[in-house]
Amino acid sequence: MDFNRSDALAAYRVQAKAWGAEHLRPEWIEHERETGTHHNAELHRLLAEQGFLAAGWPKEIGGSDVPPELAAAVTEEIQDFGLRMDGWITTWMVLHTIDQVGTPELKRHIIPRGLAGEAVIVLGYTEPSCGSDLAAVRSRAVRNGDEWVIDGAKMFTSTAHEGTHVFLLARTDPQAPKHRGLTLFLVPLDAEGIDIQPIYTLGGQRTNATFYNQVRIPDALRVGEIDAGWSVMRVALTFERSIGEGGFGPTFVSALRDWFASGPEERVARGRSSYVRRFLARTAIDDEVSRLMTLRVESILSHGGLPGVESSMLKLFRTETMQRQHGGLLDLLGAEAVIEGGRGPLNGDIDYAFRNSVLGTIAGGTSEILREVIAERRLGLPRTRPAK
Ligand SMILES: Cc1cc2nc3c(=O)[nH]c(=O)nc-3n(C[C@H](O)[C@H](O)[C@H](O)COP(=O)(O)OP(=O)(O)OC[C@H]3O[C@@H](n4cnc5c(N)ncnc54)[C@H](O)[C@@H]3O)c2cc1C
């Protein structure tokens, strides 16, 4: 396991802070809150232009000279500032999946465009009638010469209204057992026959329902072998659950400590209470556990492995911790916590972050499903569902 990464990150944090002070604009936060869109096209372009999106990738496929640790520190800075980067996160997952399973032509077609900020790829797995049980998808892709014709409906296609492509799971053989007969495609969102309708969540986030009516795409945009979509999904879900750290982030505990220490007398006294001290200590411990679990997942990935169970453990711990921490913070700050915008404590982001944390344990696999993965694959307990 590589513990040096976090030290390197700490070293780059000063540089990342200076970058944030120069480039990050408060009106982007307002725009995100107003629209519920967790992607900012202007910021995305800027990160691409300056080589941050391409950090760590080989030069021949579009990689840049930016050190990955600096890119990671800048990402943390953006998140600390209060902005979400969902468009980049899903693009990152799909680029890595294609890097593992795509044809050389597909890699050459999409990876450089993704790293240059020109392609924003979103996820089209969930449908109105299935989410956890993804093998039950009904959207159809039918081969027609060198093309595929896609019909169906997807739910929660987050960021589709800002994306250029959807990574779409479809049924290609309706006669086969349900885990076989599935295939993944990279469908351009400007193709004819696609309709995108907004859905607003309790977190304020805008996601989408997407509809596909006789959408034609070339076979070159198929990802992986025909009918082998289930094994491609396992790779993609591993990357999705590998998104790390979580909790409030490395600078939060000190920000909260300073906030209590610097306020009016009543607040300073409250900051000395055992309740606040316990909360801060618990938060610091949880963040450290998240960090170590993240390092473990990154270490497996960096050695060419796929951290299937480890990424499920990380996602489960990270998202449940976030919920607990945000709930605890609401209790700690009382009514003040629901004041939004700059007037509230800690930039007034607490209520918003709490509502969003509720969704974290659903998107990307619910906690119940992740517990089943861990129980079966790590602990060797028997399956609770019928065998495939
Ligand atoms: C904010 C947000 C963004 C999302 N973004 C995307 C996206 O971009 N692309 C995309 O494709 N999807 C997206 N999703 C969908 C998400 O992946 C699904 O909501 C999730 O997988 C659960 O599926 P479901 O909603 O159909 O619930 P269901 O699968 O119907 O589950 C309902 C409940 O039953 C439980 N349950 C189901 N099966 C089992 C089981 N076998 N054992 C125990 N309990 C079980 C679940 O844990 C849950 O509590 C998003 C969801 C949210 C909330």
The ligand as a MOL file (V3000), in Angstrom:
LIG
                    3D

  0  0  0     0  0            999 V3000
M  V30 BEGIN CTAB
M  V30 COUNTS 53 58 0 0 0
M  V30 BEGIN ATOM
M  V30 1 C -29.0260 10.9230 -7.0610 0
M  V30 2 C -28.9940 9.6690 -7.8820 0
M  V30 3 C -28.2480 9.6370 -9.0270 0
M  V30 4 C -28.2240 8.4710 -9.8150 0
M  V30 5 N -27.5110 8.4990 -10.9750 0
M  V30 6 C -27.5610 7.4300 -11.8010 0
M  V30 7 C -26.9350 7.4730 -13.0660 0
M  V30 8 O -26.2870 8.4520 -13.4310 0
M  V30 9 N -27.0840 6.4150 -13.9080 0
M  V30 10 C -27.7950 5.2980 -13.5490 0
M  V30 11 O -27.8780 4.3640 -14.3430 0
M  V30 12 N -28.3920 5.2210 -12.3370 0
M  V30 13 C -28.2990 6.2550 -11.4680 0
M  V30 14 N -28.9300 6.2070 -10.2480 0
M  V30 15 C -29.7220 5.0300 -9.9280 0
M  V30 16 C -29.1850 4.1770 -8.7930 0
M  V30 17 O -28.0570 3.4460 -9.2110 0
M  V30 18 C -30.3510 3.2780 -8.3490 0
M  V30 19 O -31.3220 4.1320 -7.7650 0
M  V30 20 C -29.9230 2.2480 -7.3520 0
M  V30 21 O -29.0860 1.2870 -7.9550 0
M  V30 22 C -31.1460 1.5260 -6.7250 0
M  V30 23 O -32.0310 1.1000 -7.7100 0
M  V30 24 P -33.5930 1.4540 -7.6280 0
M  V30 25 O -33.7320 2.9220 -7.4440 0
M  V30 26 O -34.2830 0.8280 -8.7920 0
M  V30 27 O -34.1000 0.7790 -6.2950 0
M  V30 28 P -34.4430 -0.7620 -6.0920 0
M  V30 29 O -33.4360 -1.6130 -6.7550 0
M  V30 30 O -35.8810 -0.9640 -6.4800 0
M  V30 31 O -34.2810 -0.9110 -4.5360 0
M  V30 32 C -35.2800 -0.4720 -3.5960 0
M  V30 33 C -34.8260 -0.8930 -2.2010 0
M  V30 34 O -34.7630 -2.3390 -2.1420 0
M  V30 35 C -33.4710 -2.7430 -1.7060 0
M  V30 36 N -33.0800 -3.9780 -2.4050 0
M  V30 37 C -33.1750 -4.2210 -3.7320 0
M  V30 38 N -32.6880 -5.4620 -4.0150 0
M  V30 39 C -32.2400 -5.9830 -2.8410 0
M  V30 40 C -31.6110 -7.2150 -2.4760 0
M  V30 41 N -31.3250 -8.1540 -3.3760 0
M  V30 42 N -31.2960 -7.4140 -1.1680 0
M  V30 43 C -31.5810 -6.4510 -0.2300 0
M  V30 44 N -32.1790 -5.2800 -0.5180 0
M  V30 45 C -32.4940 -5.0380 -1.8040 0
M  V30 46 C -32.5290 -1.6010 -2.0850 0
M  V30 47 O -31.3740 -1.5810 -1.2700 0
M  V30 48 C -33.4340 -0.3980 -1.8330 0
M  V30 49 O -33.4160 -0.0410 -0.4760 0
M  V30 50 C -28.9550 7.3290 -9.4280 0
M  V30 51 C -29.7070 7.3550 -8.2440 0
M  V30 52 C -29.7330 8.4990 -7.4700 0
M  V30 53 C -30.5510 8.5120 -6.2270 0
M  V30 END ATOM
M  V30 BEGIN BOND
M  V30 1 1 1 2
M  V30 2 1 2 3
M  V30 3 2 2 52
M  V30 4 2 3 4
M  V30 5 1 4 5
M  V30 6 1 4 50
M  V30 7 2 5 6
M  V30 8 1 6 7
M  V30 9 1 6 13
M  V30 10 2 7 8
M  V30 11 1 7 9
M  V30 12 1 9 10
M  V30 13 2 10 11
M  V30 14 1 10 12
M  V30 15 2 12 13
M  V30 16 1 13 14
M  V30 17 1 14 15
M  V30 18 1 14 50
M  V30 19 1 15 16
M  V30 20 1 16 17
M  V30 21 1 16 18
M  V30 22 1 18 19
M  V30 23 1 18 20
M  V30 24 1 20 21
M  V30 25 1 20 22
M  V30 26 1 22 23
M  V30 27 1 23 24
M  V30 28 2 24 25
M  V30 29 1 24 26
M  V30 30 1 24 27
M  V30 31 1 27 28
M  V30 32 2 28 29
M  V30 33 1 28 30
M  V30 34 1 28 31
M  V30 35 1 31 32
M  V30 36 1 32 33
M  V30 37 1 33 34
M  V30 38 1 33 48
M  V30 39 1 34 35
M  V30 40 1 35 36
M  V30 41 1 35 46
M  V30 42 1 36 37
M  V30 43 1 36 45
M  V30 44 2 37 38
M  V30 45 1 38 39
M  V30 46 1 39 40
M  V30 47 2 39 45
M  V30 48 1 40 41
M  V30 49 2 40 42
M  V30 50 1 42 43
M  V30 51 2 43 44
M  V30 52 1 44 45
M  V30 53 1 46 47
M  V30 54 1 46 48
M  V30 55 1 48 49
M  V30 56 2 50 51
M  V30 57 1 51 52
M  V30 58 1 52 53
M  V30 END BOND
M  V30 END CTAB
M  END
